[in-house]
Amino acid sequence: MKDQILGLHHITAIAGDAQRNHDFYSRVLGLRFLKKTVNFDDPGTYHFYFGDEIGSAGTILTFFPWSHVHAGRRGPGQATEIGYSVPAGSFDFWMKRFDEHGVTYSKPAEKFGEPYLTFLDPDGLKLELTVSKTPDPRTPWTTAEVGPAVALRGFHHVTLTLASAKATAQILTEVFGYTLQEQHVNRFRYATDAVPGAAALVDLVEAPGESPAVTAGGTVHHVAFRVPDDATLLRFREIIVRRGLSITPQIDRQYFHSLYFREPGGVLFEIATDNPGFMVDEPLAELGTHLLLPPQHEARRAQIEAHLPVIR
């Protein structure tokens, strides 16, 4: 059987103040704070992970919070919207909650027959809550303030804005196994049926002539797609090399193994494995409660801890 991408694995974005980022996603949105570690390439900054109880693929949003980062700009060559799946009837709760916490949001609208609510995080990252046409069977993480009737289930879709969608669409269809589902004006919706109803959608928006994206605070750094294991990951690497694209060797990211390449439209793509998961260095009940360092940085723990802000 032909290898197929299983949907979105995680999305990584850039934030400013670390405490503010932590509070918004774990307290206002009610996601689980899964992991407090550092940027492997810049251990002087955190790498935060948010998601469901266990950090299931398709629920994981991660951040590099650089305290003095300048504001980025959404535009072609970038993932510009992150869509979460929420239950029907939850918008009133979320609009009231956004009002209480000073969150900027727009009135509900509809896209491809699905209601959605757009809002911005404290750094200006654009997110959407979407009521899916198809049932979402995922069990959400809940808190005392964000209960199961309204909680975020995980990713519904991600939107990529591009000067031209053609070459990116070819990667999605010819390499990743996605198919075109719907089109409205300049928005094209692609889906994988590998894992129905869970983080299966990618929207391509063509915006020729717009100013190119600036990747900095409040923007998406990269989008990661899911494969089950290392063998599948390496088969995808061979396919991408044959297409003449530059791709990294396999990189151990502690909680998954990854490849990175820039697709023809300019968006940084990652392909990531399900294994080994977030319990490799912390038990389930303690996820997100310790500062975890990759082995290559453990010897510098005291120096790193002294530099990082305390998160409460």
N, C-alpha and C positions, 0 to 999 in steps of 0.2 A: 504494500500500500504506500502511496506517495506521502512523504512527510508533509505535515500541515501545521502552521502556527495555530496555537490553541487560544488565541485572543491576546488581550493586553496582560502583561505581567506586572509592571509598575510604571509610574511616571515620576520623573525627578524634576524639581523646579528650584529656583533661586529665591531666597528670602533675605530680609534684613535682620532685624532684631530677633535673636533666638527665643527669648522668653515669650515675646509677642506671638511668634509663629507657633510655638508649643501650645500656648493658651487658646489660640483661635481654633486650631484643628482638634485638640483633645477636649476642650471645654465647650466652646461654642458649637462646633459641628458634631462633637461627640464621638470622634474616632478613637480607636485605641492607640495609645503611644506605645509602639511596638519595640522600638530599638533606639538607644542613644549611643551612637558611635561617632566616628570622625570621617571626614573626607580622606580616603586612602591616599590621594595625591597631594592633599593639603591638610595634614592632621591638626593644624592650628584652628580649624573650623569644625563644627559639628556636622554630622549627617544624621538627620532625624527620619524615622519611618513611622507612618501612621497607616492603620488598616482595620481589619476585623480581628477577631479573637486570636487567631493563630498566624495572621499575616498571609492569608490565602492570595495566590496570584489573582490579579484582577481587582484587588482592593487596596493595593499598596501605593500610597503617595509619599514621596520622600523629598527632603529639602536639604540644600546647603545654605545655612543661614550665615551670611557674611555681614557683620554689623555695619560696615561703612560702604556697602555696595551702592552704586548709583542705580537709578531707575532704568529699566529696560523699555523696549518698545515692541509691541506685537506687530507682526507683518509677515510677508512672504518668506519662506524658508524656516518656518517655526511651527510648533504645536501651539495653538492660540486659545483653545478652550478645552477644559476638562469637564466631562459630563458624568455626574453621579446618578445612579438609579435610586429613586425613592418611591414609597407607596402612594397610591392615589389618595387624595384628600389631605395630604400633608402640607400643602403650600401655605395655608393659613397659619399653621404653627410656625413655619420657617420665616414667613414675613414678619410675624410678631416678634420672633426671636431676633431677627436681624435688626428690627427697630430698637429693641432693648439694648443691643450691643453696638449700635452705630454702624452697621454693615450697609454698604451701598448695594442696592439691588434694583432690578427693573420689574415692571409689571409682568405677570405670566403671559406667555405667548405660546405658539404652537409651531412645531417643526416636524415634517413627515408624519403628521397626524398624532404627534405626541406632545402633551403640555410640558413646558419647561420654564424654569425660573432662573434668570441669570443674576449672579452676584460677584463681588470682588472681595478677595481677602485683603488683609491690612497692607500688603505690598502691591496691590493692584492686579494680582493674578486673577484671570477670568475663569469662573467656574459656573456650572449649570446643574440644577437639579431637574431630572427628567422622570416623568411617569411613563414607563415603557409600555408599548402595546402588547408585549409578550410577558408572561409571568416571570418574576425574578425569584428563584427559589432560595437565594442565599440568606443565611441567618446573619443579621447585623450585630455589631457590637453596640451595646446600649449603655446609657448612664442614667443617673437619677433624674436628669432633666431631659434627656433625649431617649424616649422609649421606643419599643419595637414598631409601633404604629406609624412612626415618622422617620426612623433612623435611616441613614445612608447605607445602602446594600453593597456598594462597591461601584466600580466604573460602569457606566452605560456606554460612553463613547469618548473618543478624543478627536478634536478637529485639527487638521493640518492646513495652514494657509500657504498657498504656493503661487508663484508667477504663472506656472503652467502645470496642470495636474497629470498630464499624459505619462511621463516617465515614472512618477511616483505610483500611479495606478498600475503600471506594469509590474513594479516590484510587489505590490499587494496581491495582484492576481496571478502573475506567472511564477513568483517565488513563494509567497506566503500562503497562497491558496484561498484568498478572499474573492468574493464575487460582488459585482455592482448590484445593489438592491433598489436604490431609488435615486432620482435626480430632481432638484428644483433649482432652476436658474443656474447659478454657478456653484452649487453645493452638490457633491456626489457622495452618496453613502455606500460604503463597502462593508461586507460582513463575512465572518467565518462561521461555518456551521459545525466546527469541530467540537465546541462545547456550547450547545445552544443556550441562549438567554443570559450569558454571563460575560461581560466585558468583551463583546464580540464585534463592536462597531468602530469603524474609522471613517470620519467625514473628511473629504478633500474639498477645500474652497479655493477656487481660482480667483486671484486678485492681481492681474497684470497691471503694471504701472504704479502700484502702491510702493511706498518706501520700504526697503527691506527691513527685516526684524533686527533688533539689537538685543542680544541675549545678556540680561543682567537682572537686577532685582524685579520681582514680580513677573517673571517669564519662565517658560518651560525650558529646561536644559536638554532633556532627551526623553524619548518614549521607548519603553522596553516591551518586547513581545515575548510570548511564553512558549517554551518547549518543555517536554517532560523530563529530559535527561541529557547527559553529556554526549552520548552517541548521536542523538538527533541534532544537538547543537553543532557538532562538528560536520555533520552532513550538510547542514545549511551553510556552513562556512565554505565548503567546497563549491556549492551552487553559486554563492555570491562572488567568489573568486573567478569562476568561469564567466561571469557576466562582466568582468573587467572592473569591478569596484574594489576599492581598498578597504580591507577589513582587518581588525586586530587579531592577534592570537587569542586563544581562550584565556580569560582573566578570572582568577578566584576572587569573588566579592564576599567571601565568608558565608553568606546566606544563600547564594546562588552563584552559578558560573556564567560568564558573559562573553559576548562578542559585541564589538561596536563598529558601525560603519555609517557614513553619511550618504543617505539616499540621494538620487539625482536632483531632487527639488531643494536640497540643502538641510533637511531635518536630520538631526543625529538620531539614529536608530540603535537600539540594543536588542539582542536576542538573549534571553536569560532562562535558566533551567529552574524547575520546581525544587530540585534538590540543592543543598541539604535542608533548607528551611531555617526558621528563626529560633528553634529550640536547640540549635547546635551549641550555643554558649550560654543559654539562660533557660531555666524551666518555664513552662507555660505561665504559671502564676506570677512570675517575676519579670515578665517581658517589659522592657522599657525602664527598669528601675536601677540599672547599673550603667556606668560608662564602660562600654565594651570596646577594646582596641584590637585591631588585627595584629597577628603575631609580629609583623615587621616593625610595629610601633610600640610594642609593650615595654621595651627597655627604656622608652622615653616617657613613661606614664606620668611621673611627677611633673616633668616640664610641661607636658600637654595639659594636664589637669590645672596647673597654675595659670595657664593662658586662657582656658575656656571659661565663659561666664557660668555661674551657678544657675541651674534650672530648678525652679521650685514648683 
